[in-house]
Amino acid sequence: MKLSTKIILLALGIVLARGIAGRIADRPAKLQAPPGVTITSFAELSDFQLDAGFGERRPGDVLGRIPRPILALDARKVLIQGFMMPTRLAKGQQVKEFLLASSQASCCYGRPLQLYDVVEVRMAGQPARLMMDQVITVIGNLHVKEHWDGNFLGSIYQLDADAVVLAAPG
């Protein structure tokens, strides 16, 4: 499935999402990470501005605006929480790829998601179980790089996930 199609499906999923949605960064959590895993958040990943006129969106335009502390997370094993929007399913209720979003709300029900509000996730091993409309915790290797699909910049964060579990109630 093309990345642009995945983004469109994410937008549809967000519009159809059930319940009252909030930004994951606003949710208090007492997270503990296994040794060697860095805890990060969408609040940290979105700690920079992308104004509407930041250029023609050529390779390197966005990456050049990302602060050093965020770039330092590249190739590190991280723990992050968000909402699952499946993009590639295996058999049954199993998910091979999904978008991890900072919020369920978008379109006319909230602020539109920005590039830094979404992490493209691929399961490194076994597929994850389907866990939509709930906060999940994902652990895996984060990549901070521009992912282009033709002339469309689809993501700046990708993650090869080792584990996906429901987040413990805050």
Secondary structure as UniProt FT lines:
FT   HELIX           3..16
FT   HELIX           24..26
FT   TURN            35..36
FT   STRAND          38..39
FT   HELIX           42..45
FT   TURN            52..53
FT   TURN            59..62
FT   HELIX           63..65
FT   HELIX           68..71
FT   TURN            72..75
FT   STRAND          77..89
FT   TURN            92..93
FT   STRAND          94..101
FT   HELIX           107..109
FT   HELIX           115..117
FT   STRAND          118..123
FT   STRAND          128..129
FT   TURN            132..133
FT   STRAND          135..149
FT   TURN            150..151
FT   STRAND          152..166
//
